[in-house]
Amino acid sequence: MTRASRISNRIRRLRFDNGEMTQEELATRAGCTRQTVIALEQGKYVPSIKLAFRIARAFNVKLEDVFQYEETGK
């Protein structure tokens, strides 16, 4: 029995909703690189739990407001 899972995020939307925050500004606030923000937005990278919390704090929202965990299959 295999279950597929996926972690999606609302980073791009949250950046727009926060005064059109740049990727560079978010990276600085979260303590990562702009390349990491790009990869996250494209769904090519799943952050560590520490980075996920830092990103949520950069937007002053709960972790669940940024990242969503979805499990599919049986």
N, C-alpha and C positions, 0 to 999 in steps of 0.2 A: 504494500500500500504506500504510494508515493503522493505527497502533497506538495504542490508548487506554492511558493510564496513570493511576494513582491513587496517592496517598500517604495512607495511613491512619496512625492513631496510637493509642497506649494511654495517653494522658495521664490521662483520667478514672480508669482502673484504677490507674495508678501513684499518683495522688493519694490514692486510698482506701487503697492498700497502704502508704503512707507516713504513717500516723497521721491519715488523713482530712484531709490538707493542703487548705486552702481554695484557691480560684482566686486570691484576692488574695495569699496567701502565695507561691504559685508565680509569680505575676506579679512580685512583688517580687524573688524569688530569681533570676528569669530576665531581669529588666530590661525588662519589657514591661507592658502594661496588662491589667487583668482582662478587658476586652472582647476583647483578642487571645486570651487563654486560652479564653474562651467560644467564639469563632469557630473556634479550632483543634479544640476538643473536638467541635464540631458538624460538622467536616469542611468548613467554609466558607472556610478560609484555609490556605494552605501557607506555612510559615515560611521565612525566609531560612536559609541554612546556619548563619550565626552564631547566630541565635535557636534553631535546632534543637539545636545543641551546648550552649547555655546551659541549655535545658530538660533535656537529658539529664544535665548536670552537677548541676542542682538535685535530681535524683533519685539521683545518684551511680550511674548506669548508662551503658551504651554507647548510642550514637545509635540503633543497630539495635533496641535494646530498647524504644525509644519510637516510632520511625517505621518504617514498612514501605512499600517501593516495589513496586507491582504493575503489571506490564505485561500487557495483554490484547490479543486480536486477532491478526491475522496481519501 
